[in-house]
Amino acid sequence: MKRKIKMGMAGGGPGSVIGAVHRAAARLDGKIDLIGGAFSRDRDKTLAQGSELFLPEYRCYRSYDEMMEFENELPPEERIDCITIVAPDAIHYDIATKALKSGFHVICEKPMALSLEDARALADQVRESGLIFALACNYNGYSMLRQARAMIQDGEIGEITSVTVEYPQGRLDGAAENLVEYVTGHPITEVCADLLAAESRILSPGDNILTRFANGARGVLTGVRRENDLFLRIDGTLGTLEWRLASPDSLTVKRDGQPLQVFCRHQETVPAATSRTPAGYPEGFLEAFANVYTRFAEAVWAHVDGDRKFVPDFPNAADGFRGVAFVEAIVKSAGGDRKWTSLDS
């Protein structure tokens, strides 16, 4: 299959920041075209968004149900291949289940569902459908986090003993869990949470969530007031890795008995497969999202070609389920008497 992936969008109408981010990321590498969407429940807003994107009016739908029904009536070479879900959280599950049932691949903003029951059902549906599902957690799209993961897999800092995350205040959606599990390769098994607003699922400055990992490592996730300045430190028996979202092209490495090292994107020792610009020109949020979209496009091509050897490298429905389970365990821990709470997996 050597053609662009045709994408439809659910949500992301006028004023939607995340909708604009997804559209920019999808087109960055030239592998995906947005050709239609149900951008809002308000017909006028959908038409306004479609006009801004130079889409034909007949491809600007009144609802996501109408989009799926109309697209499925088109010849295969004309219909959309996938649907990106950037609608309000409460309807992610409904859109995703209907899209999969209609035969469309899915890219879904987090969380993919609001309840553990729905998340499990959606993960099962994805597995049974054989379709491609990507969860829009973009941390694994950052080159230096991929570098950190490779160094951990190669044993360069030894066995992981502790993980520290400083996470910006805001909603709990499983992104932090996906980050640490992706980089370390170790699943979180238990949490112990102390939150100011557990029921509202908000991480506030000063909130702390202790974590235990399957390999015996311990960790802590702390809410901070700095705008999107996420910080990650991973300690091992032989050294430490540190990464900060505010300077995403750098990875600090501290090894026992050696000088501190700073790895930068595009150094000879750092794979450049996820990079686009020369050394010294910063990359960040949009490029990381684009890496998810590009890997998703490659997965769809492999699916159509029947390539069973292709291994997708982006967060999937199983990761989405674990994110929901992580948040559920935090809420239970913070609001209950039994503080250490297992993730329901």
C-alpha positions, 0 to 999 in steps of 0.5 A: 500500500503506497498512498497517503492514509486518509483521515477523518476527525471527530471533534477538534472544531473552532477553538480546540487546541488539541484538534489543531495539534493533531492536524499539524502532527498528522500532516508533518511527514506527508503520510496522512491527509485529513479529508473530512470530519465531524468537528462539532455538534454545532453544524455552523462550527463544523462548516466553519472549521471545514472551510478553514481546512479547505474541505468540501462541505459534503465531507463536513458531517453533522455527527460522527455517526453520519461520518461513519455511515457516509464514508462506508458507502463510498468506494474503498479508494475514496473512503477514510482509513482512520478516525482521529478522536479529539472530542470531549473525554466523555464520548471517546469510548462511544466514538472509538467502539463505533469506529472499530465496528465500522472498520476504521482504524483509530487514533484516540486522545487519552483517556480512551474511556472513563471507566475501567469496564469500558476501557477493558471492553474497548481493548478487547474490541481492538484485539478482536477486530485486528484493526490499528489503534493508537493512543495519543500519548506522545512521550514515546515520540521524543527522541531522547526518551527513546534514547533513554529507553534504549540505554536502559534496555542495554543495561547502561544504568544497571537494574532500575531501583527508583523513578521520580516524576514531577508532573504539571498540575491538571487532570489525571489521564494516565500519561505519566504512567505511560511515560514511565512504563515505556521508558523503564520497561517495567509495569507499575503494580501498586500506588499509594496516593495523597491527593487534594482533589482525588474525586475530581481526578485532578493532580494539584501542586504538592500531591504525591503518588508513590508507586511500586514496579514489577521489578521491585523498584519504587517511585514517586509522582509529584504534582508541580505548578510549572507549566508543562515542565515535566521532569523524569529521573530514573535511578539504577544500580550503575547510574542515573538518567534525567530528562526535562520536557522544557529541554527535550533534546538533551538527556543527562547521564550520571554513571558511578565513577564517571563525569556527567554526560549530556547526550543531545539529539543527532549526536552520532550515538543517538539514533536519528530515526525520529528526528527531522531537523539538523543538530542545534535546531530544537524539536519538541511537542509537535514533532513527538506527536508527528512520530506517533502519527507516522508510526501509525501510518506505517502500521496501517500500511503493514496491516493492509499489506498483511505484514505480520512481522511489523511491530508497531511502536506507539501506545496502543489500546492495552496501554490505554487500559493501563492508563485508566487502571492507573487513574482508578487505583489512584482515586481508590487509594486517595479516597480509601483506608487501604492506601497501597492499591493494586492496578486492576489489570 
